């Protein structure tokens, strides 16, 4: 991958379905037009800081594996293993299952589908994109680039149409009808929802060895991609609030479709459903592409069965890791267990992001050679560390039961790692 495709992967994996539904999660907790836009701006700013941290680490370690490699180099194999463990069993496979289900549900807008039919469609799209990426990173990144260009064009069209046709609405930027103010807890909870919509920004680092000059390309792709998404998200939410009252946005479960209905009349929701399908398909392509590179790298380091790290003789892709990921994600779709796993563990990703940034400070002290230096060091990375752990702490305080279950799932990888280390290497190679 060169810079255009790497940037497309950053943008494409971030922009999925969230921007078309997630604003209601934020407006319900921050009953203020200015407050809502502030949440999106802060979310984009934190994501950009995380991207700057990742950019420096990517220029330092150009191996495939991304965050796994950075954690392993900073803290040792156990922490790297726990990241990969959580990725496979929940975080990464869970998001593949969740996005595939969203795609299937919007397919049901055009073709009647029961619960069983939706699961068949979801599994089908996982199998299809796994097959595309099985055939090579060039094919997978090509699909990603095409769909990213399409979804950005759709977003621009929505923004332009919103401001041109939204002028017919008598009042703009109408605030909440109640007098409830903004609380710190509400803002932090809304921030979690905003950061969820920015999720996936780090996945381009998983493909370092398949990227041209990764020490230069990945940092640029991270920065350019994050800025593009931040501008897009701010513009989209400005349009939502320009046309729809804040109360309507807060109560909506499909705000983009409601916007389309308001602008185009009944039937606009069908247009928006098609756009959401297009967007989720493109995001899913990049996420399916990224994950197996981590499992491949772990297998190369002896932290997984060696056969997982074998490359296809013709396509030079981690085909076995792709198959394993596709099978497990499909199981999560069929059983419906992805919902519980995903909601309980997704926030723990931020524990690892905080540790990754602490690792940057450790690596700087070791004077490890790097091709790029994160802008704003040490203050911006320090802000990112504090923010990451504040997000986790707020989640624990808000929902201690689910938080404990999520943490236990991650910590369960520790004894597995210990037992794995005691297993003779010849048995791990079997």
C-alpha positions as CSV (number, residue, x, y, z in Angstrom):
1,X,0.0,0.0,0.0
2,X,1.1,3.5,-0.8
3,X,0.0,6.7,0.9
4,X,-3.4,7.1,-0.9
5,X,-4.5,3.5,0.0
6,X,-3.1,3.7,3.5
7,X,-5.0,7.0,4.1
8,X,-8.1,5.4,2.6
9,X,-7.7,2.6,5.1
10,X,-7.6,5.0,8.0
11,X,-10.7,6.9,6.8
12,X,-12.5,3.8,5.7
13,X,-12.1,1.8,8.9
14,X,-13.2,4.8,11.0
15,X,-16.3,5.8,9.0
16,X,-18.7,2.9,9.3
17,X,-22.2,3.2,10.6
18,X,-21.6,5.2,13.8
19,X,-21.8,8.7,12.3
20,X,-25.2,7.8,11.0
21,X,-26.6,6.6,14.4
22,X,-24.2,7.6,17.2
23,X,-25.1,11.3,17.4
24,X,-28.2,10.4,19.4
25,X,-25.9,8.7,22.0
26,X,-24.2,12.0,22.5
27,X,-27.0,14.5,22.3
28,X,-28.9,12.5,24.9
29,X,-26.1,13.1,27.5
30,X,-25.1,16.6,26.4
31,X,-28.3,18.7,26.0
32,X,-26.6,21.6,24.2
33,X,-25.8,22.3,20.6
34,X,-22.4,23.8,21.5
35,X,-21.8,21.0,23.9
36,X,-22.5,18.3,21.3
37,X,-20.1,19.9,18.8
38,X,-17.5,20.2,21.6
39,X,-17.8,16.5,22.3
40,X,-17.1,15.7,18.6
41,X,-14.2,18.2,18.5
42,X,-12.6,16.8,21.7
43,X,-13.1,13.2,20.4
44,X,-11.4,14.1,17.1
45,X,-8.6,15.9,19.0
46,X,-7.9,12.9,21.3
47,X,-8.0,10.6,18.3
48,X,-5.5,12.8,16.5
49,X,-3.2,12.8,19.6
50,X,-3.4,9.0,19.6
51,X,-2.6,9.0,15.9
52,X,0.5,11.1,16.5
53,X,1.6,8.6,19.2
54,X,1.0,5.7,16.8
55,X,2.8,7.6,14.1
56,X,6.0,7.8,16.1
57,X,5.8,4.2,17.1
58,X,5.0,3.1,13.6
59,X,8.2,5.0,12.4
60,X,10.2,3.2,15.1
61,X,8.9,-0.4,14.6
62,X,8.0,-1.2,11.0
63,X,7.0,-4.8,11.7
64,X,3.5,-6.0,10.9
65,X,1.3,-6.1,14.1
66,X,0.8,-2.4,15.1
67,X,-0.3,-2.0,18.7
68,X,0.7,-5.6,19.6
69,X,4.3,-4.8,18.5
70,X,4.4,-1.5,20.4
71,X,3.2,-3.1,23.6
72,X,5.5,-6.0,23.3
73,X,8.5,-3.8,22.7
74,X,7.6,-1.5,25.6
75,X,6.4,-3.9,28.3
76,X,7.3,-7.4,27.0
77,X,5.5,-10.3,25.5
78,X,2.8,-10.8,28.2
79,X,1.2,-7.4,27.6
80,X,1.4,-7.8,23.8
81,X,-0.2,-11.2,24.2
82,X,-3.1,-9.8,26.2
83,X,-3.8,-7.3,23.5
84,X,-4.0,-10.0,20.8
85,X,-6.1,-12.2,23.1
86,X,-8.7,-9.5,23.7
87,X,-8.6,-8.6,20.0
88,X,-9.4,-12.1,18.8
89,X,-12.0,-13.1,21.3
90,X,-13.8,-9.8,21.6
91,X,-12.6,-6.5,20.4
92,X,-11.7,-7.1,16.8
93,X,-13.9,-10.1,16.0
94,X,-16.8,-8.5,17.9
95,X,-16.7,-5.3,15.9
96,X,-16.6,-7.3,12.6
97,X,-19.7,-9.2,13.8
98,X,-21.4,-6.0,14.9
99,X,-20.8,-4.1,11.6
100,X,-21.8,-7.2,9.6
101,X,-25.1,-7.2,11.5
102,X,-25.7,-3.5,10.9
103,X,-25.1,-4.1,7.2
104,X,-27.6,-7.0,7.2
105,X,-30.2,-4.9,9.1
106,X,-30.1,-2.1,6.5
107,X,-30.2,-4.8,3.7
108,X,-33.6,-5.7,5.3
109,X,-34.8,-2.2,4.4
110,X,-34.8,-3.4,0.7
111,X,-35.3,-7.2,1.0
112,X,-37.5,-8.6,3.7
113,X,-35.3,-10.5,6.2
114,X,-36.2,-12.3,9.4
115,X,-33.7,-12.8,12.2
116,X,-32.3,-15.9,10.4
117,X,-32.1,-14.2,7.1
118,X,-30.2,-11.3,8.6
119,X,-27.7,-13.6,10.2
120,X,-27.2,-15.4,6.8
121,X,-26.5,-12.0,5.1
122,X,-24.1,-10.9,7.9
123,X,-22.1,-14.2,7.8
124,X,-22.2,-14.0,4.0
125,X,-20.6,-10.5,3.9
126,X,-17.9,-11.7,6.4
127,X,-17.1,-14.7,4.1
128,X,-17.1,-12.5,1.0
129,X,-14.7,-9.9,2.4
130,X,-12.5,-12.6,4.0
131,X,-12.2,-14.2,0.5
132,X,-11.3,-10.8,-1.1
133,X,-8.5,-10.2,1.5
134,X,-7.4,-13.8,1.2
135,X,-6.5,-13.1,-2.4
136,X,-4.0,-10.3,-1.5
137,X,-3.6,-7.0,0.2
138,X,-3.7,-5.2,-3.2
139,X,-7.3,-6.5,-3.8
140,X,-8.4,-5.8,-0.2
141,X,-6.9,-2.3,-0.1
142,X,-8.3,-1.6,-3.6
143,X,-11.8,-2.4,-2.4
144,X,-11.2,-0.3,0.7
145,X,-10.1,2.7,-1.4
146,X,-13.0,2.5,-3.8
147,X,-15.6,2.4,-1.0
148,X,-13.8,5.1,1.0
149,X,-14.0,7.5,-2.0
150,X,-17.6,6.6,-2.4
151,X,-18.6,7.2,1.2
152,X,-16.7,10.5,1.4
153,X,-18.5,11.7,-1.8
154,X,-21.8,10.7,-0.1
155,X,-20.9,12.6,3.1
156,X,-20.1,15.7,1.0
157,X,-23.4,15.3,-0.8
158,X,-25.3,15.0,2.5
159,X,-23.6,18.2,3.9
160,X,-24.2,20.3,0.8
161,X,-27.9,19.1,0.5
162,X,-28.4,19.7,4.2
163,X,-27.4,23.3,4.0
164,X,-29.1,24.0,0.7
165,X,-32.4,22.3,1.4
166,X,-32.3,22.8,5.1
167,X,-32.9,26.5,4.6
168,X,-36.6,25.7,4.3
169,X,-36.7,24.7,8.0
170,X,-38.0,27.7,10.1
171,X,-35.5,27.4,13.0
172,X,-31.9,26.2,13.0
173,X,-29.7,24.9,15.9
174,X,-32.7,24.5,18.2
175,X,-31.5,23.4,21.6
176,X,-33.0,21.0,24.1
177,X,-36.5,21.8,25.5
178,X,-35.5,21.0,29.1
179,X,-33.3,23.0,31.4
180,X,-30.8,20.1,32.2
181,X,-27.3,21.3,32.2
182,X,-24.1,19.6,31.2
183,X,-22.4,17.5,33.9
184,X,-18.8,16.1,33.9
185,X,-20.1,12.6,34.0
186,X,-22.5,13.2,31.1
187,X,-19.7,14.8,29.1
188,X,-17.3,11.9,29.7
189,X,-20.0,9.3,28.8
190,X,-20.8,11.2,25.6
191,X,-17.1,11.4,24.9
192,X,-16.9,7.6,25.1
193,X,-19.7,7.4,22.4
194,X,-17.8,9.9,20.3
195,X,-14.5,8.0,20.6
196,X,-16.3,4.8,19.6
197,X,-17.3,6.6,16.4
198,X,-13.6,7.3,15.8
199,X,-12.6,3.7,16.5
200,X,-10.3,1.9,14.1
201,X,-7.8,4.7,13.5
202,X,-4.9,2.5,14.6
203,X,-5.6,-0.4,12.3
204,X,-3.4,0.8,9.4
205,X,-0.4,0.0,11.6
206,X,-1.2,-3.7,11.5
207,X,-0.1,-3.8,7.8
208,X,3.3,-2.2,8.1
209,X,5.2,-4.9,6.1
210,X,2.8,-4.6,3.3
211,X,3.1,-0.8,3.1
212,X,5.6,1.1,1.0
213,X,8.1,2.9,3.2
214,X,6.0,2.4,6.3
215,X,8.2,4.6,8.5
216,X,7.0,7.6,6.3
217,X,3.7,6.4,4.8
218,X,1.9,5.3,8.0
219,X,2.5,8.5,10.0
220,X,1.2,10.6,7.1
221,X,-1.8,8.3,6.6
222,X,-2.7,8.4,10.3
223,X,-2.5,12.2,10.4
224,X,-4.2,12.9,7.1
225,X,-6.9,10.3,7.7
226,X,-7.8,11.4,11.2
227,X,-8.1,15.1,10.1
228,X,-10.3,14.1,7.2
229,X,-12.6,12.2,9.5
230,X,-12.7,14.9,12.2
231,X,-13.7,17.5,9.6
232,X,-16.3,15.2,8.1
233,X,-17.8,14.3,11.5
234,X,-18.0,17.9,12.7
235,X,-19.7,18.9,9.4
236,X,-22.2,16.1,9.5
237,X,-23.2,16.9,13.1
238,X,-23.5,20.6,12.2
239,X,-25.9,19.6,9.4
240,X,-27.9,17.4,11.8
241,X,-28.4,20.2,14.3
242,X,-29.0,22.8,11.5
243,X,-32.0,20.9,10.2
244,X,-33.3,18.9,13.2
245,X,-34.0,20.1,16.8
246,X,-31.6,18.7,19.3
247,X,-34.4,16.8,21.0
248,X,-35.2,15.0,17.7
249,X,-31.6,14.1,17.3
250,X,-31.4,12.8,20.9
251,X,-34.5,10.6,20.4
252,X,-33.6,9.2,17.0
253,X,-32.2,5.8,16.4
254,X,-31.4,6.5,12.7
255,X,-30.6,10.2,12.7
256,X,-29.2,10.3,9.1
257,X,-32.4,8.7,7.7
258,X,-34.5,11.2,9.7
259,X,-32.4,14.0,8.2
260,X,-33.0,12.6,4.7
261,X,-36.7,12.2,5.3
262,X,-36.8,15.8,6.5
263,X,-35.0,17.1,3.4
264,X,-36.4,14.8,0.7
265,X,-39.7,13.7,2.2
266,X,-40.8,10.1,2.8
267,X,-38.4,7.8,1.0
268,X,-35.3,9.7,1.9
269,X,-34.7,7.0,4.5
270,X,-34.2,4.5,1.6
271,X,-31.5,6.7,0.1
272,X,-29.8,6.9,3.5
273,X,-30.1,3.2,4.1
274,X,-28.2,2.5,0.8
275,X,-25.5,4.9,1.9
276,X,-25.2,3.2,5.3
277,X,-24.9,-0.2,3.6
278,X,-22.2,1.2,1.3
279,X,-20.3,2.8,4.3
280,X,-20.5,-0.3,6.5
281,X,-19.3,-2.6,3.7
282,X,-16.2,-0.4,3.1
283,X,-15.4,-0.2,6.8
284,X,-15.8,-3.9,7.2
285,X,-13.4,-4.5,4.3
286,X,-10.6,-2.6,6.1
287,X,-11.2,-4.2,9.5
288,X,-11.2,-7.8,8.0
289,X,-8.0,-6.9,6.3
290,X,-6.2,-5.6,9.4
291,X,-6.8,-8.1,12.2
292,X,-5.0,-11.2,10.8
293,X,-1.8,-9.3,10.5
294,X,-1.7,-9.1,14.3
295,X,-2.2,-12.8,14.7
296,X,0.4,-13.5,12.1
297,X,2.9,-11.4,14.0
298,X,2.1,-13.1,17.3
299,X,2.6,-16.5,15.6
300,X,6.0,-15.4,14.3
301,X,7.0,-14.5,17.8
302,X,5.9,-17.9,19.1
303,X,2.8,-16.6,21.0
304,X,0.4,-18.5,18.8
305,X,0.6,-21.8,16.9
306,X,3.3,-21.4,14.2
307,X,0.8,-22.6,11.5
308,X,-1.2,-19.4,12.1
309,X,1.7,-17.4,10.8
310,X,2.2,-19.2,7.5
311,X,1.7,-17.0,4.4
312,X,-0.2,-18.3,1.4
313,X,2.4,-19.5,-1.2
314,X,0.7,-17.6,-4.0
315,X,-1.1,-14.6,-2.4
316,X,1.4,-14.0,0.4
317,X,-1.4,-13.3,2.9
318,X,-1.9,-14.7,6.4
319,X,-4.7,-16.9,5.0
320,X,-5.1,-19.2,8.0
321,X,-5.4,-16.3,10.4
322,X,-8.0,-14.8,8.0
323,X,-10.0,-18.0,8.1
324,X,-9.9,-18.3,11.9
325,X,-11.0,-14.7,12.3
326,X,-13.9,-15.2,9.8
327,X,-15.0,-18.4,11.5
328,X,-15.1,-16.8,15.0
329,X,-16.7,-13.6,13.9
330,X,-19.4,-15.7,12.1
331,X,-19.9,-17.7,15.3
332,X,-20.5,-14.5,17.2
333,X,-23.1,-13.4,14.6
334,X,-25.0,-16.7,14.6
335,X,-25.0,-17.0,18.4
336,X,-25.6,-13.3,19.0
337,X,-22.9,-13.3,21.8
338,X,-21.0,-10.5,20.1
339,X,-23.3,-8.0,21.7
340,X,-22.4,-8.9,25.3
341,X,-18.7,-9.4,24.5
342,X,-18.4,-6.2,22.5
343,X,-20.2,-3.9,25.0
344,X,-18.2,-5.4,28.0
345,X,-14.8,-5.3,26.5
346,X,-14.7,-2.5,23.9
347,X,-13.8,0.1,26.6
348,X,-10.8,-2.0,27.7
349,X,-9.2,-1.0,24.4
350,X,-8.5,2.3,26.0
351,X,-6.5,0.6,28.8
352,X,-4.1,-0.6,26.1
353,X,-4.1,2.7,24.3
354,X,-3.0,4.4,27.6
355,X,-0.3,1.7,28.1
356,X,0.9,2.2,24.5
357,X,1.4,5.9,25.1
358,X,3.2,5.2,28.4
359,X,5.4,2.9,26.4
360,X,6.3,5.9,24.1
361,X,7.7,7.6,27.2
362,X,9.7,4.5,28.1
363,X,11.1,4.1,24.6
364,X,12.1,7.8,24.5
365,X,14.1,7.2,27.7
366,X,15.8,4.3,26.0
367,X,16.7,6.5,23.1
368,X,15.3,4.1,20.6
369,X,15.9,5.4,17.0
370,X,12.8,6.8,15.3
371,X,12.1,8.4,11.9
372,X,9.2,10.6,13.2
373,X,8.7,12.4,16.4
374,X,5.2,13.0,17.8
375,X,4.3,16.7,17.8
376,X,3.6,18.2,21.2
377,X,5.7,15.6,23.2
378,X,5.5,15.3,26.2
379,X,2.3,17.3,26.9
380,X,0.0,15.9,24.3
381,X,0.9,12.2,24.9
382,X,0.5,12.9,28.7
383,X,-3.0,14.3,28.0
384,X,-3.8,11.2,26.0
385,X,-2.7,8.9,28.9
386,X,-4.8,10.8,31.5
387,X,-7.8,10.8,29.1
388,X,-7.5,7.1,28.3
389,X,-7.5,6.1,32.0
390,X,-10.2,8.6,32.8
391,X,-12.5,7.0,30.2
392,X,-11.9,3.6,31.8
393,X,-12.4,4.9,35.3
394,X,-15.7,6.6,34.3
395,X,-16.9,3.3,32.8
396,X,-16.0,1.3,35.9
397,X,-17.8,3.8,38.2
398,X,-20.8,4.1,35.8
399,X,-21.3,0.3,35.3
400,X,-19.1,-1.7,37.7
401,X,-20.7,-5.1,36.9
402,X,-20.1,-5.0,33.2
403,X,-16.7,-3.4,33.6
404,X,-15.6,-6.2,35.9
405,X,-16.8,-8.9,33.4
406,X,-14.9,-7.1,30.6
407,X,-11.7,-6.9,32.6
408,X,-12.0,-10.6,33.7
409,X,-12.2,-11.6,30.0
410,X,-9.0,-9.7,29.3
411,X,-7.2,-10.9,32.4
412,X,-8.1,-14.5,31.6
413,X,-5.4,-14.3,28.9
414,X,-2.7,-14.1,31.6
415,X,-2.8,-17.8,32.8
416,X,-3.1,-18.8,29.1
417,X,0.1,-17.0,28.4
418,X,1.8,-18.6,31.4
419,X,0.7,-22.1,30.4
420,X,1.7,-21.3,26.8
421,X,5.2,-20.4,27.9
422,X,5.6,-23.7,29.6
423,X,4.5,-25.7,26.6
424,X,7.5,-27.1,24.5
425,X,8.0,-25.2,21.3
426,X,7.6,-28.4,19.2
427,X,4.0,-28.8,20.6
428,X,3.2,-25.2,19.8
429,X,4.3,-25.8,16.2
430,X,1.9,-28.7,15.7
